[in-house]
Amino acid sequence: MKAAFLASLVEGYWKNVDELKDIFVVGKTFESQMRKAKREHLYQGWKHAVKATQVFVFPVNAND
């Protein structure tokens, strides 16, 4: 949503940032309840999975 507000500001839909502050309301926010150790463990697993999929990437031939 923030990206849409910024894009409309750049395009001149809003006069300035103060106009956005008047209408922008923060909805739900996310606060992680996960312990740092578990988060790191899961993140390392994710990085491992991403690396494992990289064997399926074929080199791009510049002549194609």
N, C-alpha and C positions, 0 to 999 in steps of 0.2 A: 504494500500500500504506500509505503514511503516513497518508493521509486515513482509511482504515479503522481504523487504530490510534487516531487522534484521536477519531473518532466513537464508537468503543467505550469510550474513556476518558470522554467526555462522558456517555454513557449509563450509566456506572457498572459496566461489565463488568470494568474494571480498577480497583483501589483507588487507584493513583497512578502517576505517570510512572516511578517506579523499577521497577515490575513490567514495564512495557513495555521498559525498558532491558535487563532480564534476558533477554527473548526476542527482541528485535529484532536481526537480523543483516543487515549490509549485504551485498548480493549483488554483482553486477557494477556497476561504475561506468563512466560514459562520459567519456572525455577527448578533446576535439576535437584532431585533428591538422591541421586546416585553418588556413592562414595567415590572419591578420586581414584583409589586403587582399582576399583571395578571398571571405571570409565577408561582408565589407561589400558587395562587388560583387553577390553572390548575394542578399543581403538587400535591396539597392536594387531589384533585378529583381523580387523578390517583392512589394515595396511597389508597384511600378509595375503589376504584374499585378492586385493587389487593387484598385487605383484604377481600372483599366480595366474591371473587372467591375461597378463601382458604377454605371455607366450603365444597367444593367439593373434597378436598384432603382426601383420606382414609389412615389410618395408614398402614404402611408396616408390614406384618407379617414376622418375621425373619425365620419362619419354611418353608416358600414357596420356 
